[in-house]
Amino acid sequence: MIRDVDTALTPAKEVLQDLYTNPHLVDSVDVPAKAWLELKNKNIQTSLVPFCGPLTTSKVAQIANWFETKITRDPTLRCHVKWVTHLPNAHARTLYIASLLQNETKNKGLSSGALMEQAWQVQKDVGPPHSDSVDVELESLKHLEEMFERGSSRAGIAGHYQWGLDTGDHQGRWDPYAGTPTEWYQGD
């Protein structure tokens, strides 16, 4: 639910705003992702933070939506390149994971710093649930290849077994259509 994202992130709104506008002002002790970037000698404003932890794609999108609507309110400041895969949004995901961990009985006595560190470890070390993960790039590439290489007269001159044959046979009689799925062929 979007409400749980708002509940988890609203108390840290000022820190997230500072991470977005001037991350050098925020102490790395309070932001594990910033400490990680500094440990790796990476630029805290331009380096990617690729960890989402066990969050589903939907939850990551909800957090990003919250960040855009609550932190980058000014449309002139809405520069996605500056935050979507960088430190500000990474810390928002850490805060959300910390809110989930906080509700577990084994974490009840942890200080906020220890809870944040544990959340960061979960974010770094645990992958997304498999049922929700889809490789969009791979699926898109498969679809594009199918469009280009489909053995059908409907594909036109470029697609009806003509790919690359505008200058004659391929070297060594290489067949670019070898290994393509049989369902791509329409039988015409």
Disulfide bonds with the S-S distance in Angstrom:
none
